[in-house]
Amino acid sequence: MAISVLLVDDEPLVRAGLRAVLEAQSDIVVVGEAADGAAVVPLVRGLRPDVVAMDVRMPLLDGIEATRAVLASVERPPKILVVTTFENDEYVYAALRAGAAGFLLKRARPAEIVHAVRLVAEGDSLLFPAAVRALAAEYGSGEARAAMVRAALTEREGEVLRLMARGMSNAEMAERLIVGTETVKSHVSAVLAKLGVRDRTQAVIAAYESGFVAPG
């Protein structure tokens, strides 16, 4: 079954470029477009996309608020992939904290764009570890430290969280740990539950903000 994508960007050329790249793939279909975040919730409800490629900075409603609105008001919401010009951007960090599954740079190559959509559609996160470290250091609230202490992760769960923070997918972690992908998914679920976070992205942010994963 094809991955359905909604494109949200106030630049028509950006939307046209993303559409051309994605629709060249047999397993991806663009089901709609929007020029502002204010139109996202009704479109998501009507089109039921698997992934929303969301610009961060838009005139009426930015990608951060649009992400929050989708996740708060849509049952079984799609994965939000933030599309941005600058990786070291407080807007990007705020979008990730709001629940975006990851972010993609507008200068990314076509193959990287396609990979990003497939990755988040499968439930993985798309993070650039160096950028997230920098963003956590600059914009992080530091509220995650106590939560990390309370979580009391097992040794294997801690190892899985560290690998997530390095940007590894479930398949890559399974190969690294020499276990099955279902085992990795179970460990990931346990980490999310113990940290009290919605998804992998927020778990990684908590890991960096708390100091559980150190820069470098």
VOBA-1610 file (N, C-alpha, C; in pm, whole numbers, padded with zeros to 5 digits, always signed):
BEGIN
Met+00084-00119+00000Met+00000+00000+00000Met+00088+00124+00000Ala+00055+00221-00084Ala+00139+00341-00099Ala+00133+00429+00025Ile+00243+00496+00053Ile+00250+00595+00160Ile+00187+00724+00109Ser+00088+00775+00180Ser+00022+00899+00138Ser+00082+01018+00212Val+00106+01126+00138Val+00177+01242+00193Val+00098+01371+00166Leu+00090+01456+00267Leu+00034+01590+00254Leu+00150+01689+00261Leu+00159+01780+00163Leu+00266+01880+00158Leu+00214+02013+00210Val+00287+02073+00304Val+00246+02201+00363Val+00365+02297+00358Asp+00357+02396+00271Asp+00464+02494+00256Asp+00407+02616+00185Asp+00447+02735+00229Asp+00393+02856+00167Asp+00460+02891+00035Glu+00563+02815-00004Glu+00631+02839-00131Glu+00584+02737-00235Pro+00512+02781-00339Pro+00464+02688-00442Pro+00575+02608-00507Leu+00692+02668-00526Leu+00803+02597-00590Leu+00854+02482-00502Val+00855+02505-00372Val+00898+02398-00281Val+00801+02282-00287Arg+00671+02314-00283Arg+00571+02207-00291Arg+00581+02132-00423Ala+00602+02205-00532Ala+00613+02141-00663Ala+00735+02049-00669Gly+00845+02095-00611Gly+00966+02013-00611Gly+00950+01887-00530Leu+00889+01899-00411Leu+00867+01782-00327Leu+00771+01685-00395Arg+00666+01738-00456Arg+00570+01651-00525Arg+00639+01573-00637Ala+00722+01641-00715Ala+00790+01574-00826Ala+00880+01462-00776Val+00954+01490-00669Val+01045+01389-00614Val+00967+01269-00559Leu+00863+01296-00482Leu+00791+01188-00415Leu+00705+01105-00511Glu+00641+01172-00605Glu+00552+01099-00695Glu+00628+01021-00803Ala+00759+01037-00807Ala+00840+00953-00896Ala+00858+00813-00838Gln+00815+00796-00712Gln+00828+00667-00645Gln+00697+00588-00654Ser+00708+00461-00677Ser+00588+00378-00693Ser+00513+00355-00562Asp+00583+00375-00448Asp+00520+00347-00319Asp+00480+00472-00243Ile+00484+00589-00308Ile+00447+00715-00242Ile+00350+00792-00330Val+00247+00849-00268Val+00152+00931-00342Val+00124+01059-00263Val+00127+01173-00329Val+00094+01302-00266Val-00056+01321-00278Val-00126+01327-00166Val-00271+01334-00167Val-00326+01475-00154Gly-00238+01573-00123Gly-00286+01709-00110Gly-00175+01806-00077Glu-00209+01936-00087Glu-00115+02043-00057Glu-00185+02152+00022Ala-00107+02227+00099Ala-00158+02343+00171Ala-00049+02448+00174Ala-00089+02575+00173Ala+00007+02685+00173Ala+00028+02743+00312Asp-00045+02692+00411Asp-00029+02744+00546Asp-00074+02640+00648Gly-00018+02650+00766Gly-00051+02555+00871Gly-00195+02559+00915Ala-00263+02672+00892Ala-00403+02686+00933Ala-00494+02588+00861Ala-00451+02539+00745Ala-00536+02448+00666Ala-00508+02301+00696Val-00412+02273+00783Val-00365+02135+00799Val-00466+02043+00865Val-00524+02083+00976Val-00613+01994+01050Val-00730+01944+00966Pro-00807+02034+00900Pro-00916+01981+00817Pro-00869+01894+00702Leu-00753+01926+00644Leu-00702+01843+00535Leu-00661+01705+00587Val-00598+01702+00702Val-00558+01573+00761Val-00681+01488+00790Arg-00784+01550+00844Arg-00907+01475+00875Arg-00973+01422+00748Gly-00967+01500+00641Gly-01033+01458+00517Gly-00952+01362+00434Leu-00820+01381+00430Leu-00734+01302+00342Leu-00668+01184+00411Arg-00655+01188+00543Arg-00592+01083+00622Arg-00454+01044+00569Pro-00363+01141+00553Pro-00228+01106+00505Pro-00150+01029+00609Asp-00052+00953+00564Asp+00038+00883+00655Asp+00145+00977+00709Val+00186+01071+00624Val+00294+01164+00658Val+00255+01304+00615Val+00287+01403+00699Val+00272+01544+00662Val+00413+01604+00655Ala+00451+01654+00537Ala+00577+01726+00522Ala+00547+01873+00549Met+00591+01921+00664Met+00546+02050+00717Met+00657+02154+00722Asp+00635+02266+00653Asp+00726+02379+00666Asp+00718+02434+00807Val+00825+02492+00856Val+00824+02547+00991Val+00768+02688+00994Arg+00820+02774+00907Arg+00782+02915+00911Arg+00680+02945+00802Met+00558+02976+00845Met+00449+03011+00753Met+00374+03130+00809Pro+00308+03208+00724Pro+00255+03338+00766Pro+00141+03336+00868Leu+00043+03249+00855Leu-00072+03252+00944Leu-00053+03162+01066Leu-00026+03035+01040Leu-00002+02940+01148Leu+00124+02862+01116Asp+00225+02874+01204Asp+00352+02809+01173Asp+00344+02658+01196Gly+00450+02590+01155Gly+00452+02445+01163Gly+00449+02390+01304Ile+00496+02468+01400Ile+00494+02423+01539Ile+00351+02412+01589Glu+00276+02521+01572Glu+00137+02522+01618Glu+00052+02425+01537Ala+00081+02412+01409Ala+00006+02319+01325Ala+00032+02174+01371Thr+00157+02145+01407Thr+00190+02012+01459Thr+00114+01985+01587Arg+00114+02082+01679Arg+00042+02065+01805Arg-00107+02043+01779Ala-00163+02120+01685Ala-00306+02110+01656Ala-00342+01972+01601Val-00259+01921+01511Val-00286+01788+01452Val-00280+01680+01559Leu-00176+01682+01638Leu-00158+01576+01738Leu-00261+01583+01849Ala-00312+01703+01875Ala-00410+01720+01983Ala-00553+01691+01939Ser-00582+01706+01812Ser-00722+01701+01770Ser-00756+01592+01669Val-00657+01522+01619Val-00682+01419+01517Val-00658+01280+01577Glu-00758+01195+01565Glu-00741+01057+01611Glu-00649+00983+01515Arg-00556+00907+01568Arg-00454+00838+01489Arg-00388+00936+01391Pro-00320+01037+01445Pro-00259+01141+01360Pro-00146+01088+01274Pro-00117+01156+01165Pro-00006+01116+01078Pro+00127+01151+01142Lys+00234+01102+01083Lys+00368+01141+01125Lys+00397+01278+01064Ile+00455+01366+01145Ile+00489+01500+01098Ile+00638+01507+01071Leu+00674+01540+00948Leu+00813+01556+00908Leu+00836+01704+00880Val+00910+01770+00967Val+00934+01913+00953Val+01037+01937+00841Val+01004+02025+00750Val+01094+02060+00639Val+01144+02201+00664Thr+01275+02216+00675Thr+01332+02343+00719Thr+01455+02382+00638Thr+01486+02510+00640Thr+01604+02561+00572Thr+01727+02550+00661Phe+01708+02578+00791Phe+01821+02582+00883Phe+01804+02475+00991Glu+01906+02391+01010Glu+01894+02285+01108Glu+01910+02336+01250Asn+01990+02439+01272Asn+02009+02494+01406Asn+01909+02607+01429Asp+01785+02572+01443Asp+01677+02669+01447Asp+01587+02637+01567Glu+01560+02737+01650Glu+01474+02713+01766Glu+01335+02666+01724Tyr+01290+02706+01604Tyr+01160+02661+01555Tyr+01161+02509+01533Val+01271+02459+01479Val+01283+02315+01456Val+01276+02242+01589Tyr+01350+02291+01687Tyr+01351+02226+01817Tyr+01213+02227+01881Ala+01144+02340+01869Ala+01009+02350+01925Ala+00914+02254+01854Ala+00931+02238+01724Ala+00846+02144+01649Ala+00873+02001+01692Leu+00998+01966+01716Leu+01032+01833+01763Leu+00973+01808+01901Arg+00982+01907+01987Arg+00924+01893+02121Arg+00773+01886+02115Ala+00713+01948+02013Ala+00568+01945+01997Ala+00519+01809+01948Gly+00609+01727+01894Gly+00570+01594+01852Gly+00604+01556+01710Ala+00677+01642+01639Ala+00719+01606+01504Ala+00810+01483+01509Ala+00800+01398+01407Ala+00878+01274+01405Ala+01023+01297+01366Gly+01053+01414+01313Gly+01189+01444+01272Gly+01191+01562+01178Phe+01308+01592+01124Phe+01314+01705+01033Phe+01403+01676+00914Leu+01373+01747+00807Leu+01439+01729+00679Leu+01483+01865+00628Leu+01605+01875+00580Leu+01653+02003+00527Leu+01606+02021+00383Lys+01568+02143+00350Lys+01517+02171+00214Lys+01623+02148+00108Arg+01748+02152+00147Arg+01854+02129+00050Arg+01886+01980+00033Ala+01809+01894+00097Ala+01834+01750+00089Ala+01822+01700-00054Arg+01898+01598-00086Arg+01892+01537-00218Arg+01763+01457-00232Pro+01716+01435-00355Pro+01592+01360-00376Pro+01588+01227-00303Ala+01697+01152-00308Ala+01701+01021-00242Ala+01683+01035-00091Glu+01736+01143-00033Glu+01724+01166+00110Glu+01580+01201+00147Ile+01513+01276+00060Ile+01373+01312+00084Ile+01286+01187+00085Val+01306+01103-00014Val+01229+00979-00024Val+01256+00890+00098His+01382+00876+00135His+01418+00795+00252His+01352+00849+00378Ala+01348+00981+00393Ala+01289+01043+00511Ala+01141+01009+00523Val+01069+01020+00414Val+00926+00991+00416Val+00902+00844+00450Arg+00977+00756+00389Arg+00961+00613+00417Arg+00994+00582+00563Leu+01099+00644+00614Leu+01144+00617+00750Leu+01039+00654+00853Val+00988+00777+00846Val+00890+00819+00946Val+00757+00746+00928Ala+00723+00710+00805Ala+00599+00635+00781Ala+00605+00499+00851Glu+00724+00442+00862Glu+00742+00312+00927Glu+00747+00323+01079Gly+00746+00445+01131Gly+00747+00463+01275Gly+00880+00500+01335Asp+00983+00512+01252Asp+01113+00557+01301Asp+01114+00709+01309Ser+01216+00763+01375Ser+01234+00908+01378Ser+01348+00945+01283Leu+01347+01069+01238Leu+01453+01116+01151Leu+01520+01236+01217Leu+01635+01210+01279Leu+01706+01314+01352Leu+01850+01320+01304Phe+01908+01437+01315Phe+02049+01456+01284Phe+02118+01477+01419Pro+02184+01375+01471Pro+02235+01380+01608Pro+02312+01507+01643Ala+02401+01551+01554Ala+02480+01672+01585Ala+02390+01793+01603Ala+02291+01806+01516Ala+02200+01920+01524Ala+02115+01913+01651Val+02065+01794+01684Val+01982+01781+01803Val+02063+01810+01929Arg+02188+01766+01932Arg+02275+01798+02046Arg+02288+01949+02063Ala+02315+02016+01950Ala+02333+02161+01956Ala+02205+02231+01998Leu+02093+02185+01944Leu+01965+02247+01978Leu+01928+02223+02123Ala+01954+02102+02172Ala+01923+02071+02311Ala+02007+02158+02405Ala+02133+02178+02370Ala+02221+02259+02453Ala+02176+02405+02456Glu+02125+02453+02341Glu+02090+02595+02332Glu+01948+02625+02378Tyr+01854+02535+02343Tyr+01713+02565+02367Tyr+01646+02472+02468Gly+01716+02369+02511Gly+01655+02273+02601Gly+01619+02334+02736Ser+01510+02286+02792Ser+01462+02341+02918Ser+01528+02276+03039Gly+01587+02159+03021Gly+01647+02089+03133Gly+01548+02015+03221Glu+01421+02013+03184Glu+01317+01949+03265Glu+01326+01797+03260Ala+01404+01742+03168Ala+01404+01598+03148Ala+01489+01523+03249Arg+01576+01589+03324Arg+01670+01518+03411Arg+01597+01435+03517Ala+01500+01494+03584Ala+01428+01422+03688Ala+01350+01305+03630Ala+01291+01326+03514Ala+01216+01219+03450Ala+01307+01102+03415Met+01428+01132+03370Met+01522+01026+03333Met+01563+00946+03457Val+01580+01015+03569Val+01616+00947+03693Val+01502+00856+03738Arg+01379+00907+03730Arg+01263+00828+03771Arg+01242+00707+03681Ala+01283+00718+03556Ala+01256+00612+03458Ala+01323+00480+03495Ala+01442+00488+03552Ala+01516+00367+03592Ala+01523+00266+03476Leu+01581+00309+03366Leu+01594+00222+03250Leu+01686+00105+03281Thr+01655-00011+03224Thr+01746-00124+03234Thr+01870-00096+03150Glu+01970-00179+03166Glu+02093-00159+03089Glu+02066-00166+02939Arg+01985-00263+02896Arg+01955-00277+02753Arg+01870-00159+02703Glu+01774-00115+02783Glu+01692+00000+02744Glu+01777+00126+02730Gly+01873+00142+02820Gly+01963+00255+02810Gly+02047+00249+02683Glu+02090+00128+02650Glu+02168+00109+02527Glu+02084+00143+02405Val+01960+00100+02405Val+01869+00131+02293Val+01848+00282+02282Leu+01829+00350+02394Leu+01810+00494+02391Leu+01933+00565+02336Arg+02051+00520+02374Arg+02174+00581+02321Arg+02185+00561+02170Leu+02145+00444+02122Leu+02149+00419+01977Leu+02044+00504+01905Met+01928+00521+01966Met+01826+00610+01908Met+01881+00751+01896Ala+01954+00794+02000Ala+02010+00929+02001Ala+02116+00947+01892Arg+02172+00836+01845Arg+02268+00843+01735Arg+02198+00843+01599Gly+02066+00837+01601Gly+01990+00844+01478Gly+01965+00710+01412Met+01985+00600+01486Met+01968+00468+01426Met+01821+00429+01415Ser+01787+00360+01308Ser+01653+00306+01289Ser+01640+00175+01365Asn+01518+00122+01372Asn+01498-00007+01439Asn+01583-00116+01375Ala+01585-00118+01242Ala+01662-00222+01171Ala+01811-00210+01202Glu+01863-00087+01205Glu+02005-00067+01234Glu+02038-00107+01377Met+01947-00077+01471Met+01970-00117+01610Met+01967-00268+01624Ala+01874-00332+01553Ala+01865-00478+01560Ala+01994-00543+01512Glu+02049-00487+01404Glu+02175-00541+01351Glu+02289-00518+01450Arg+02292-00400+01509Arg+02398-00366+01603Arg+02392-00454+01730Leu+02270-00478+01778Leu+02253-00552+01903Leu+02240-00702+01882Ile+02236-00742+01756Ile+02222-00883+01718Ile+02094-00943+01778Val+01983-00872+01756Val+01851-00920+01798Val+01753-00894+01685Gly+01629-00940+01699Gly+01527-00917+01598Gly+01468-00777+01610Thr+01409-00729+01501Thr+01350-00596+01504Thr+01233-00588+01602Glu+01159-00699+01620Glu+01048-00697+01715Glu+01099-00679+01858Thr+01215-00736+01887Thr+01275-00716+02019Thr+01313-00571+02039Val+01370-00510+01935Val+01405-00368+01943Val+01280-00284+01965Lys+01174-00315+01892Lys+01049-00239+01908Lys+00997-00249+02050Ser+01011-00366+02111Ser+00967-00384+02249Ser+01048-00298+02344His+01180-00293+02322His+01266-00209+02407His+01232-00061+02388Val+01209-00020+02263Val+01174+00119+02235Val+01044+00154+02306Ser+00945+00067+02297Ser+00816+00092+02364Ser+00834+00106+02514Ala+00920+00023+02572Ala+00945+00030+02716Ala+01011+00163+02753Val+01106+00208+02672Val+01173+00336+02697Val+01071+00451+02693Leu+00987+00451+02592Leu+00888+00558+02579Leu+00793+00559+02700Ala+00750+00441+02740Ala+00657+00432+02853Ala+00721+00481+02982Lys+00845+00440+03006Lys+00912+00480+03130Lys+00942+00629+03134Leu+00972+00687+03018Leu+01002+00830+03014Leu+00875+00914+03009Gly+00763+00849+02978Gly+00637+00922+02969Gly+00632+01014+02849Val+00691+00970+02736Val+00694+01053+02616Val+00615+00985+02504Arg+00578+01065+02405Arg+00491+01019+02298Arg+00564+00932+02196Asp+00688+00969+02164Asp+00755+00902+02053Asp+00906+00903+02070Arg+00974+00843+01971Arg+01119+00831+01975Arg+01188+00967+01979Thr+01135+01061+01902Thr+01196+01193+01896Thr+01202+01257+02034Gln+01090+01252+02106Gln+01087+01313+02238Gln+01176+01236+02336Ala+01191+01106+02316Ala+01282+01029+02401Ala+01426+01074+02380Val+01462+01097+02254Val+01599+01142+02224Val+01624+01281+02282Ile+01527+01368+02269Ile+01540+01503+02325Ile+01559+01493+02477Ala+01480+01409+02542Ala+01493+01391+02686Ala+01631+01338+02722Ala+01684+01248+02639Ala+01816+01191+02665Ala+01924+01299+02662Tyr+01917+01387+02565Tyr+02017+01494+02555Tyr+01998+01600+02663Glu+01872+01639+02686Glu+01847+01746+02783Glu+01886+01703+02925Ser+01866+01575+02953Ser+01895+01526+03088Ser+02042+01500+03111Gly+02119+01491+03002Gly+02259+01457+03015Gly+02283+01307+03012Phe+02176+01226+02995Phe+02192+01081+02985Phe+02281+01045+02867Val+02260+01117+02757Val+02350+01105+02641Val+02431+01233+02633Ala+02562+01221+02640Ala+02649+01338+02640Ala+02686+01377+02497Pro+02704+01507+02473Pro+02751+01551+02341Pro+02886+01488+02308Gly+02908+01468+02177Gly+03036+01414+02137Gly+03028+01268+02103
//
